[in-house]
């Protein structure tokens, strides 16, 4: 079961779709799979998953308006993943 206190970090929700995050913490490495299964069971589509060895925490992203989001990088979200998330339109 996912760490329910921090489940917000496992997704970044954009209009109509979701980006599945990949936590940086090895303790939480299975949380994304749990959330993906739960979303699939609810019929919720996932637009994108983080690829490669990158990590992305949904809490490192924020909406400025309905068309513009900021994605920060650092300890929890790697710069290469910012490019992956930014490619979503």
Phi and psi restraints in degrees (range 20) as a CNS / XPLOR table:
assign (resid 1 and name C) (resid 2 and name N)
       (resid 2 and name CA) (resid 2 and name C) 1.0 -68.0 20.0 2
assign (resid 2 and name N) (resid 2 and name CA)
       (resid 2 and name C) (resid 3 and name N) 1.0 154.2 20.0 2
assign (resid 2 and name C) (resid 3 and name N)
       (resid 3 and name CA) (resid 3 and name C) 1.0 -70.7 20.0 2
assign (resid 3 and name N) (resid 3 and name CA)
       (resid 3 and name C) (resid 4 and name N) 1.0 99.1 20.0 2
assign (resid 3 and name C) (resid 4 and name N)
       (resid 4 and name CA) (resid 4 and name C) 1.0 -66.9 20.0 2
assign (resid 4 and name N) (resid 4 and name CA)
       (resid 4 and name C) (resid 5 and name N) 1.0 -20.5 20.0 2
assign (resid 4 and name C) (resid 5 and name N)
       (resid 5 and name CA) (resid 5 and name C) 1.0 -68.6 20.0 2
assign (resid 5 and name N) (resid 5 and name CA)
       (resid 5 and name C) (resid 6 and name N) 1.0 -26.8 20.0 2
assign (resid 5 and name C) (resid 6 and name N)
       (resid 6 and name CA) (resid 6 and name C) 1.0 -121.8 20.0 2
assign (resid 6 and name N) (resid 6 and name CA)
       (resid 6 and name C) (resid 7 and name N) 1.0 27.1 20.0 2
assign (resid 6 and name C) (resid 7 and name N)
       (resid 7 and name CA) (resid 7 and name C) 1.0 -65.9 20.0 2
assign (resid 7 and name N) (resid 7 and name CA)
       (resid 7 and name C) (resid 8 and name N) 1.0 -23.3 20.0 2
assign (resid 7 and name C) (resid 8 and name N)
       (resid 8 and name CA) (resid 8 and name C) 1.0 -61.5 20.0 2
assign (resid 8 and name N) (resid 8 and name CA)
       (resid 8 and name C) (resid 9 and name N) 1.0 -27.3 20.0 2
assign (resid 8 and name C) (resid 9 and name N)
       (resid 9 and name CA) (resid 9 and name C) 1.0 -74.1 20.0 2
assign (resid 9 and name N) (resid 9 and name CA)
       (resid 9 and name C) (resid 10 and name N) 1.0 -8.9 20.0 2
assign (resid 9 and name C) (resid 10 and name N)
       (resid 10 and name CA) (resid 10 and name C) 1.0 -90.7 20.0 2
assign (resid 10 and name N) (resid 10 and name CA)
       (resid 10 and name C) (resid 11 and name N) 1.0 -6.2 20.0 2
assign (resid 10 and name C) (resid 11 and name N)
       (resid 11 and name CA) (resid 11 and name C) 1.0 -140.5 20.0 2
assign (resid 11 and name N) (resid 11 and name CA)
       (resid 11 and name C) (resid 12 and name N) 1.0 152.5 20.0 2
assign (resid 11 and name C) (resid 12 and name N)
       (resid 12 and name CA) (resid 12 and name C) 1.0 -127.4 20.0 2
assign (resid 12 and name N) (resid 12 and name CA)
       (resid 12 and name C) (resid 13 and name N) 1.0 118.2 20.0 2
assign (resid 12 and name C) (resid 13 and name N)
       (resid 13 and name CA) (resid 13 and name C) 1.0 -95.1 20.0 2
assign (resid 13 and name N) (resid 13 and name CA)
       (resid 13 and name C) (resid 14 and name N) 1.0 124.3 20.0 2
assign (resid 13 and name C) (resid 14 and name N)
       (resid 14 and name CA) (resid 14 and name C) 1.0 -114.2 20.0 2
assign (resid 14 and name N) (resid 14 and name CA)
       (resid 14 and name C) (resid 15 and name N) 1.0 163.5 20.0 2
assign (resid 14 and name C) (resid 15 and name N)
       (resid 15 and name CA) (resid 15 and name C) 1.0 -50.3 20.0 2
assign (resid 15 and name N) (resid 15 and name CA)
       (resid 15 and name C) (resid 16 and name N) 1.0 124.1 20.0 2
assign (resid 15 and name C) (resid 16 and name N)
       (resid 16 and name CA) (resid 16 and name C) 1.0 75.7 20.0 2
assign (resid 16 and name N) (resid 16 and name CA)
       (resid 16 and name C) (resid 17 and name N) 1.0 -16.6 20.0 2
assign (resid 16 and name C) (resid 17 and name N)
       (resid 17 and name CA) (resid 17 and name C) 1.0 -139.7 20.0 2
assign (resid 17 and name N) (resid 17 and name CA)
       (resid 17 and name C) (resid 18 and name N) 1.0 173.6 20.0 2
assign (resid 17 and name C) (resid 18 and name N)
       (resid 18 and name CA) (resid 18 and name C) 1.0 -132.1 20.0 2
assign (resid 18 and name N) (resid 18 and name CA)
       (resid 18 and name C) (resid 19 and name N) 1.0 147.2 20.0 2
assign (resid 18 and name C) (resid 19 and name N)
       (resid 19 and name CA) (resid 19 and name C) 1.0 -108.3 20.0 2
assign (resid 19 and name N) (resid 19 and name CA)
       (resid 19 and name C) (resid 20 and name N) 1.0 121.7 20.0 2
assign (resid 19 and name C) (resid 20 and name N)
       (resid 20 and name CA) (resid 20 and name C) 1.0 -80.7 20.0 2
assign (resid 20 and name N) (resid 20 and name CA)
       (resid 20 and name C) (resid 21 and name N) 1.0 123.6 20.0 2
assign (resid 20 and name C) (resid 21 and name N)
       (resid 21 and name CA) (resid 21 and name C) 1.0 -82.5 20.0 2
assign (resid 21 and name N) (resid 21 and name CA)
       (resid 21 and name C) (resid 22 and name N) 1.0 170.8 20.0 2
assign (resid 21 and name C) (resid 22 and name N)
       (resid 22 and name CA) (resid 22 and name C) 1.0 -133.5 20.0 2
assign (resid 22 and name N) (resid 22 and name CA)
       (resid 22 and name C) (resid 23 and name N) 1.0 105.1 20.0 2
assign (resid 22 and name C) (resid 23 and name N)
       (resid 23 and name CA) (resid 23 and name C) 1.0 -58.6 20.0 2
assign (resid 23 and name N) (resid 23 and name CA)
       (resid 23 and name C) (resid 24 and name N) 1.0 145.7 20.0 2
assign (resid 23 and name C) (resid 24 and name N)
       (resid 24 and name CA) (resid 24 and name C) 1.0 -74.6 20.0 2
assign (resid 24 and name N) (resid 24 and name CA)
       (resid 24 and name C) (resid 25 and name N) 1.0 -30.2 20.0 2
assign (resid 24 and name C) (resid 25 and name N)
       (resid 25 and name CA) (resid 25 and name C) 1.0 -73.2 20.0 2
assign (resid 25 and name N) (resid 25 and name CA)
       (resid 25 and name C) (resid 26 and name N) 1.0 128.8 20.0 2
assign (resid 25 and name C) (resid 26 and name N)
       (resid 26 and name CA) (resid 26 and name C) 1.0 -65.5 20.0 2
assign (resid 26 and name N) (resid 26 and name CA)
       (resid 26 and name C) (resid 27 and name N) 1.0 -25.4 20.0 2
assign (resid 26 and name C) (resid 27 and name N)
       (resid 27 and name CA) (resid 27 and name C) 1.0 -63.8 20.0 2
assign (resid 27 and name N) (resid 27 and name CA)
       (resid 27 and name C) (resid 28 and name N) 1.0 -29.0 20.0 2
assign (resid 27 and name C) (resid 28 and name N)
       (resid 28 and name CA) (resid 28 and name C) 1.0 -102.8 20.0 2
assign (resid 28 and name N) (resid 28 and name CA)
       (resid 28 and name C) (resid 29 and name N) 1.0 13.8 20.0 2
assign (resid 28 and name C) (resid 29 and name N)
       (resid 29 and name CA) (resid 29 and name C) 1.0 -60.1 20.0 2
assign (resid 29 and name N) (resid 29 and name CA)
       (resid 29 and name C) (resid 30 and name N) 1.0 -28.2 20.0 2
assign (resid 29 and name C) (resid 30 and name N)
       (resid 30 and name CA) (resid 30 and name C) 1.0 -89.3 20.0 2
assign (resid 30 and name N) (resid 30 and name CA)
       (resid 30 and name C) (resid 31 and name N) 1.0 -7.6 20.0 2
assign (resid 30 and name C) (resid 31 and name N)
       (resid 31 and name CA) (resid 31 and name C) 1.0 -61.4 20.0 2
assign (resid 31 and name N) (resid 31 and name CA)
       (resid 31 and name C) (resid 32 and name N) 1.0 -38.5 20.0 2
assign (resid 31 and name C) (resid 32 and name N)
       (resid 32 and name CA) (resid 32 and name C) 1.0 -61.8 20.0 2
assign (resid 32 and name N) (resid 32 and name CA)
       (resid 32 and name C) (resid 33 and name N) 1.0 -40.4 20.0 2
assign (resid 32 and name C) (resid 33 and name N)
       (resid 33 and name CA) (resid 33 and name C) 1.0 -64.3 20.0 2
assign (resid 33 and name N) (resid 33 and name CA)
       (resid 33 and name C) (resid 34 and name N) 1.0 -40.3 20.0 2
assign (resid 33 and name C) (resid 34 and name N)
       (resid 34 and name CA) (resid 34 and name C) 1.0 -62.2 20.0 2
assign (resid 34 and name N) (resid 34 and name CA)
       (resid 34 and name C) (resid 35 and name N) 1.0 -44.9 20.0 2
assign (resid 34 and name C) (resid 35 and name N)
       (resid 35 and name CA) (resid 35 and name C) 1.0 -66.4 20.0 2
assign (resid 35 and name N) (resid 35 and name CA)
       (resid 35 and name C) (resid 36 and name N) 1.0 -41.9 20.0 2
assign (resid 35 and name C) (resid 36 and name N)
       (resid 36 and name CA) (resid 36 and name C) 1.0 -59.6 20.0 2
assign (resid 36 and name N) (resid 36 and name CA)
       (resid 36 and name C) (resid 37 and name N) 1.0 -44.8 20.0 2
assign (resid 36 and name C) (resid 37 and name N)
       (resid 37 and name CA) (resid 37 and name C) 1.0 -63.7 20.0 2
assign (resid 37 and name N) (resid 37 and name CA)
       (resid 37 and name C) (resid 38 and name N) 1.0 -42.0 20.0 2
assign (resid 37 and name C) (resid 38 and name N)
       (resid 38 and name CA) (resid 38 and name C) 1.0 -63.5 20.0 2
assign (resid 38 and name N) (resid 38 and name CA)
       (resid 38 and name C) (resid 39 and name N) 1.0 -44.2 20.0 2
assign (resid 38 and name C) (resid 39 and name N)
       (resid 39 and name CA) (resid 39 and name C) 1.0 -64.0 20.0 2
assign (resid 39 and name N) (resid 39 and name CA)
       (resid 39 and name C) (resid 40 and name N) 1.0 -42.9 20.0 2
assign (resid 39 and name C) (resid 40 and name N)
       (resid 40 and name CA) (resid 40 and name C) 1.0 -60.3 20.0 2
assign (resid 40 and name N) (resid 40 and name CA)
       (resid 40 and name C) (resid 41 and name N) 1.0 -41.2 20.0 2
assign (resid 40 and name C) (resid 41 and name N)
       (resid 41 and name CA) (resid 41 and name C) 1.0 -63.1 20.0 2
assign (resid 41 and name N) (resid 41 and name CA)
       (resid 41 and name C) (resid 42 and name N) 1.0 -26.7 20.0 2
assign (resid 41 and name C) (resid 42 and name N)
       (resid 42 and name CA) (resid 42 and name C) 1.0 -91.2 20.0 2
assign (resid 42 and name N) (resid 42 and name CA)
       (resid 42 and name C) (resid 43 and name N) 1.0 -2.8 20.0 2
assign (resid 42 and name C) (resid 43 and name N)
       (resid 43 and name CA) (resid 43 and name C) 1.0 77.7 20.0 2
assign (resid 43 and name N) (resid 43 and name CA)
       (resid 43 and name C) (resid 44 and name N) 1.0 20.3 20.0 2
assign (resid 43 and name C) (resid 44 and name N)
       (resid 44 and name CA) (resid 44 and name C) 1.0 -92.3 20.0 2
assign (resid 44 and name N) (resid 44 and name CA)
       (resid 44 and name C) (resid 45 and name N) 1.0 127.0 20.0 2
assign (resid 44 and name C) (resid 45 and name N)
       (resid 45 and name CA) (resid 45 and name C) 1.0 -82.9 20.0 2
assign (resid 45 and name N) (resid 45 and name CA)
       (resid 45 and name C) (resid 46 and name N) 1.0 151.3 20.0 2
assign (resid 45 and name C) (resid 46 and name N)
       (resid 46 and name CA) (resid 46 and name C) 1.0 -112.2 20.0 2
assign (resid 46 and name N) (resid 46 and name CA)
       (resid 46 and name C) (resid 47 and name N) 1.0 120.6 20.0 2
assign (resid 46 and name C) (resid 47 and name N)
       (resid 47 and name CA) (resid 47 and name C) 1.0 -72.6 20.0 2
assign (resid 47 and name N) (resid 47 and name CA)
       (resid 47 and name C) (resid 48 and name N) 1.0 -41.7 20.0 2
assign (resid 47 and name C) (resid 48 and name N)
       (resid 48 and name CA) (resid 48 and name C) 1.0 -151.4 20.0 2
assign (resid 48 and name N) (resid 48 and name CA)
       (resid 48 and name C) (resid 49 and name N) 1.0 147.2 20.0 2
assign (resid 48 and name C) (resid 49 and name N)
       (resid 49 and name CA) (resid 49 and name C) 1.0 -118.3 20.0 2
assign (resid 49 and name N) (resid 49 and name CA)
       (resid 49 and name C) (resid 50 and name N) 1.0 149.1 20.0 2
assign (resid 49 and name C) (resid 50 and name N)
       (resid 50 and name CA) (resid 50 and name C) 1.0 -66.6 20.0 2
assign (resid 50 and name N) (resid 50 and name CA)
       (resid 50 and name C) (resid 51 and name N) 1.0 132.2 20.0 2
assign (resid 50 and name C) (resid 51 and name N)
       (resid 51 and name CA) (resid 51 and name C) 1.0 -102.9 20.0 2
assign (resid 51 and name N) (resid 51 and name CA)
       (resid 51 and name C) (resid 52 and name N) 1.0 160.9 20.0 2
assign (resid 51 and name C) (resid 52 and name N)
       (resid 52 and name CA) (resid 52 and name C) 1.0 69.6 20.0 2
assign (resid 52 and name N) (resid 52 and name CA)
       (resid 52 and name C) (resid 53 and name N) 1.0 -152.0 20.0 2
assign (resid 52 and name C) (resid 53 and name N)
       (resid 53 and name CA) (resid 53 and name C) 1.0 -92.6 20.0 2
assign (resid 53 and name N) (resid 53 and name CA)
       (resid 53 and name C) (resid 54 and name N) 1.0 5.0 20.0 2
assign (resid 53 and name C) (resid 54 and name N)
       (resid 54 and name CA) (resid 54 and name C) 1.0 -66.9 20.0 2
assign (resid 54 and name N) (resid 54 and name CA)
       (resid 54 and name C) (resid 55 and name N) 1.0 157.5 20.0 2
assign (resid 54 and name C) (resid 55 and name N)
       (resid 55 and name CA) (resid 55 and name C) 1.0 -124.2 20.0 2
assign (resid 55 and name N) (resid 55 and name CA)
       (resid 55 and name C) (resid 56 and name N) 1.0 148.5 20.0 2
assign (resid 55 and name C) (resid 56 and name N)
       (resid 56 and name CA) (resid 56 and name C) 1.0 -150.1 20.0 2
assign (resid 56 and name N) (resid 56 and name CA)
       (resid 56 and name C) (resid 57 and name N) 1.0 126.0 20.0 2
assign (resid 56 and name C) (resid 57 and name N)
       (resid 57 and name CA) (resid 57 and name C) 1.0 -107.5 20.0 2
assign (resid 57 and name N) (resid 57 and name CA)
       (resid 57 and name C) (resid 58 and name N) 1.0 125.4 20.0 2
assign (resid 57 and name C) (resid 58 and name N)
       (resid 58 and name CA) (resid 58 and name C) 1.0 -56.4 20.0 2
assign (resid 58 and name N) (resid 58 and name CA)
       (resid 58 and name C) (resid 59 and name N) 1.0 -27.1 20.0 2
assign (resid 58 and name C) (resid 59 and name N)
       (resid 59 and name CA) (resid 59 and name C) 1.0 -73.9 20.0 2
assign (resid 59 and name N) (resid 59 and name CA)
       (resid 59 and name C) (resid 60 and name N) 1.0 -6.5 20.0 2
assign (resid 59 and name C) (resid 60 and name N)
       (resid 60 and name CA) (resid 60 and name C) 1.0 -88.2 20.0 2
assign (resid 60 and name N) (resid 60 and name CA)
       (resid 60 and name C) (resid 61 and name N) 1.0 8.3 20.0 2
assign (resid 60 and name C) (resid 61 and name N)
       (resid 61 and name CA) (resid 61 and name C) 1.0 -125.8 20.0 2
assign (resid 61 and name N) (resid 61 and name CA)
       (resid 61 and name C) (resid 62 and name N) 1.0 146.5 20.0 2
assign (resid 61 and name C) (resid 62 and name N)
       (resid 62 and name CA) (resid 62 and name C) 1.0 -148.8 20.0 2
assign (resid 62 and name N) (resid 62 and name CA)
       (resid 62 and name C) (resid 63 and name N) 1.0 145.7 20.0 2
assign (resid 62 and name C) (resid 63 and name N)
       (resid 63 and name CA) (resid 63 and name C) 1.0 -84.1 20.0 2
assign (resid 63 and name N) (resid 63 and name CA)
       (resid 63 and name C) (resid 64 and name N) 1.0 132.5 20.0 2
assign (resid 63 and name C) (resid 64 and name N)
       (resid 64 and name CA) (resid 64 and name C) 1.0 -90.0 20.0 2
assign (resid 64 and name N) (resid 64 and name CA)
       (resid 64 and name C) (resid 65 and name N) 1.0 -42.9 20.0 2
assign (resid 64 and name C) (resid 65 and name N)
       (resid 65 and name CA) (resid 65 and name C) 1.0 -151.4 20.0 2
assign (resid 65 and name N) (resid 65 and name CA)
       (resid 65 and name C) (resid 66 and name N) 1.0 -172.1 20.0 2
assign (resid 65 and name C) (resid 66 and name N)
       (resid 66 and name CA) (resid 66 and name C) 1.0 -71.9 20.0 2
assign (resid 66 and name N) (resid 66 and name CA)
       (resid 66 and name C) (resid 67 and name N) 1.0 -6.7 20.0 2
assign (resid 66 and name C) (resid 67 and name N)
       (resid 67 and name CA) (resid 67 and name C) 1.0 -120.8 20.0 2
assign (resid 67 and name N) (resid 67 and name CA)
       (resid 67 and name C) (resid 68 and name N) 1.0 -7.5 20.0 2
assign (resid 67 and name C) (resid 68 and name N)
       (resid 68 and name CA) (resid 68 and name C) 1.0 -129.5 20.0 2
assign (resid 68 and name N) (resid 68 and name CA)
       (resid 68 and name C) (resid 69 and name N) 1.0 125.8 20.0 2
assign (resid 68 and name C) (resid 69 and name N)
       (resid 69 and name CA) (resid 69 and name C) 1.0 -123.4 20.0 2
assign (resid 69 and name N) (resid 69 and name CA)
       (resid 69 and name C) (resid 70 and name N) 1.0 149.8 20.0 2
assign (resid 69 and name C) (resid 70 and name N)
       (resid 70 and name CA) (resid 70 and name C) 1.0 -104.0 20.0 2
assign (resid 70 and name N) (resid 70 and name CA)
       (resid 70 and name C) (resid 71 and name N) 1.0 137.2 20.0 2
assign (resid 70 and name C) (resid 71 and name N)
       (resid 71 and name CA) (resid 71 and name C) 1.0 -126.7 20.0 2
assign (resid 71 and name N) (resid 71 and name CA)
       (resid 71 and name C) (resid 72 and name N) 1.0 116.0 20.0 2
assign (resid 71 and name C) (resid 72 and name N)
       (resid 72 and name CA) (resid 72 and name C) 1.0 -89.0 20.0 2
assign (resid 72 and name N) (resid 72 and name CA)
       (resid 72 and name C) (resid 73 and name N) 1.0 158.7 20.0 2
assign (resid 72 and name C) (resid 73 and name N)
       (resid 73 and name CA) (resid 73 and name C) 1.0 -132.6 20.0 2
assign (resid 73 and name N) (resid 73 and name CA)
       (resid 73 and name C) (resid 74 and name N) 1.0 154.1 20.0 2
assign (resid 73 and name C) (resid 74 and name N)
       (resid 74 and name CA) (resid 74 and name C) 1.0 169.7 20.0 2
assign (resid 74 and name N) (resid 74 and name CA)
       (resid 74 and name C) (resid 75 and name N) 1.0 -132.9 20.0 2
assign (resid 74 and name C) (resid 75 and name N)
       (resid 75 and name CA) (resid 75 and name C) 1.0 -63.2 20.0 2
assign (resid 75 and name N) (resid 75 and name CA)
       (resid 75 and name C) (resid 76 and name N) 1.0 -40.3 20.0 2
assign (resid 75 and name C) (resid 76 and name N)
       (resid 76 and name CA) (resid 76 and name C) 1.0 -96.5 20.0 2
assign (resid 76 and name N) (resid 76 and name CA)
       (resid 76 and name C) (resid 77 and name N) 1.0 -30.1 20.0 2
assign (resid 76 and name C) (resid 77 and name N)
       (resid 77 and name CA) (resid 77 and name C) 1.0 -122.3 20.0 2
assign (resid 77 and name N) (resid 77 and name CA)
       (resid 77 and name C) (resid 78 and name N) 1.0 121.1 20.0 2
assign (resid 77 and name C) (resid 78 and name N)
       (resid 78 and name CA) (resid 78 and name C) 1.0 -83.7 20.0 2
assign (resid 78 and name N) (resid 78 and name CA)
       (resid 78 and name C) (resid 79 and name N) 1.0 151.9 20.0 2
assign (resid 78 and name C) (resid 79 and name N)
       (resid 79 and name CA) (resid 79 and name C) 1.0 -59.1 20.0 2
assign (resid 79 and name N) (resid 79 and name CA)
       (resid 79 and name C) (resid 80 and name N) 1.0 -37.4 20.0 2
assign (resid 79 and name C) (resid 80 and name N)
       (resid 80 and name CA) (resid 80 and name C) 1.0 -64.6 20.0 2
assign (resid 80 and name N) (resid 80 and name CA)
       (resid 80 and name C) (resid 81 and name N) 1.0 -28.6 20.0 2
assign (resid 80 and name C) (resid 81 and name N)
       (resid 81 and name CA) (resid 81 and name C) 1.0 -76.1 20.0 2
assign (resid 81 and name N) (resid 81 and name CA)
       (resid 81 and name C) (resid 82 and name N) 1.0 -30.0 20.0 2
assign (resid 81 and name C) (resid 82 and name N)
       (resid 82 and name CA) (resid 82 and name C) 1.0 -57.0 20.0 2
assign (resid 82 and name N) (resid 82 and name CA)
       (resid 82 and name C) (resid 83 and name N) 1.0 -40.4 20.0 2
assign (resid 82 and name C) (resid 83 and name N)
       (resid 83 and name CA) (resid 83 and name C) 1.0 -64.7 20.0 2
assign (resid 83 and name N) (resid 83 and name CA)
       (resid 83 and name C) (resid 84 and name N) 1.0 -39.6 20.0 2
assign (resid 83 and name C) (resid 84 and name N)
       (resid 84 and name CA) (resid 84 and name C) 1.0 -62.8 20.0 2
assign (resid 84 and name N) (resid 84 and name CA)
       (resid 84 and name C) (resid 85 and name N) 1.0 -46.7 20.0 2
assign (resid 84 and name C) (resid 85 and name N)
       (resid 85 and name CA) (resid 85 and name C) 1.0 -69.4 20.0 2
assign (resid 85 and name N) (resid 85 and name CA)
       (resid 85 and name C) (resid 86 and name N) 1.0 -38.0 20.0 2
assign (resid 85 and name C) (resid 86 and name N)
       (resid 86 and name CA) (resid 86 and name C) 1.0 -65.8 20.0 2
assign (resid 86 and name N) (resid 86 and name CA)
       (resid 86 and name C) (resid 87 and name N) 1.0 -23.7 20.0 2
assign (resid 86 and name C) (resid 87 and name N)
       (resid 87 and name CA) (resid 87 and name C) 1.0 -73.1 20.0 2
assign (resid 87 and name N) (resid 87 and name CA)
       (resid 87 and name C) (resid 88 and name N) 1.0 -12.3 20.0 2
assign (resid 87 and name C) (resid 88 and name N)
       (resid 88 and name CA) (resid 88 and name C) 1.0 -77.6 20.0 2
assign (resid 88 and name N) (resid 88 and name CA)
       (resid 88 and name C) (resid 89 and name N) 1.0 129.7 20.0 2
